[in-house]
């Protein structure tokens, strides 16, 4: 017997399940005596069972009874090219179901498949494949638009290798997140599930100007105030107009780091 989402079982039912597992008997509705059962139970959870116990969603004694053999299935975002293989399988299945030709994903779609976080895991991927097949007959759309509904990402070149296409897609994804969050790097890191170091490395080509833009998280064309430029000589050369979207404390911190980059080019820091 398979029990999915075991941590969603009401707490009032969990002692009854524990009793069935221990005594291997059930009471029929309207019955007068217990009925013996011989079952092997497999259960699944979408969160760490130990965390569910701490949160009060799962009884600890039930966990001890269930946790004989534990298998950890990594989420789709951690399984590399598995997303491409699964998506191709679902495309063939739904194309046969709806009597349509199997649509071929573009290089841009394949790049999206490997870089998207897939919070809904395989269920979300399956739904995306079904929508991709259905939309192919009426007007093909990029897979990204079908899955996320976003249409604010910049164009991705139609030609080039997979690496170039994936780099272009990642760059557009980061720039779109920066625009949506007004340059707030903490919100961008949370949405994309990226650490600060990785985000800095991916956001644009190397160089003092792009580094300053990445640190401040905005590309708005507004220059720093004259007072700040007088206090920090040469600031206009390396700090584009990204500080206008920041609050006062963050602005001062960004200017300090940019000034240190002018005074000591070999000095590195992070804001």
Secondary structure as UniProt FT lines:
FT   STRAND          2..3
FT   HELIX           6..8
FT   HELIX           11..23
FT   STRAND          25..26
FT   TURN            29..30
FT   STRAND          35..36
FT   STRAND          42..43
FT   HELIX           49..54
FT   TURN            55..56
FT   HELIX           60..66
FT   HELIX           76..78
FT   TURN            80..81
FT   HELIX           82..98
FT   HELIX           107..115
FT   TURN            119..120
FT   HELIX           121..136
FT   TURN            137..138
FT   HELIX           143..148
FT   HELIX           162..180
FT   TURN            181..183
FT   HELIX           185..192
FT   HELIX           196..202
FT   HELIX           208..216
FT   HELIX           226..231
FT   TURN            233..234
FT   HELIX           235..238
FT   TURN            241..242
FT   HELIX           243..245
FT   HELIX           248..263
FT   TURN            265..266
//
